[in-house]
Amino acid sequence: MDETGVPAATVGFTHTPPPGWFVDNSAMGGGGVAEWRGWSFTTDEFWTQAQRDQNRECNIRARNVFAVADGDEWADKAFTGTFDSTLVSPAYPVTGGGTAVLTYTTYYRHEAPQKGEVLVSYDGGSPLSVRTYTGDVSSRTETIALQVPAGATSARVRFRYTGGNNWYWVIDGVGIGRP
């Protein structure tokens, strides 16, 4: 598409999320590098070759195909507005009135005014913020305890990345289970 630094034979980019997932780009700016417009799904080889010398090789926890919101790469071509994209998980079963554990691997490089926010909604209700990123986070697994409201039977996770010509956020291995 627009990337010129990736050899043509390198496979590993799509905007099609895994089954049950979707991307909300309703607030996304226009234009920019097509491969990185909103959350993208890519391999390490494709993503690191898109731009060298930006510590992408430090993304050591994600495997195979992972999700990337890359405001820095998106802004390498004329754009309007800001980068504002939300990756939404399928509904996970939960037990109301108890505790559940959200886990995922992440790698987040920060530059103001960008922000990464993790939100959870129960049974289709309003999303609640459970974690906000406003500083660099090295490649690691995150574990967040969730207090499930009484009567809830399902939870969806949203990963919202906002910014402009800033850095990036990588997500992989998302799950909700029992503590």
BELLIN-V484193 format. One record per helix or strand. SS is the DSSP state (H for helix, E for strand). FROM is the first residue (numbers start at 1). TO is the last residue. Records with the same first field share a line. If there is no record, write none. Layout:
BEGIN
SS = FROM-TO ; FROM-TO
END
This chain:
BEGIN
E = 13-14 ; 22-24 ; 30-31 ; 40-43 ; 65-70 ; 79-80 ; 83-88 ; 92-93 ; 99-109 ; 115-122 ; 128-133 ; 137-147 ; 154-163 ; 168-178
H = 34-36 ; 44-50 ; 56-58 ; 71-74
END
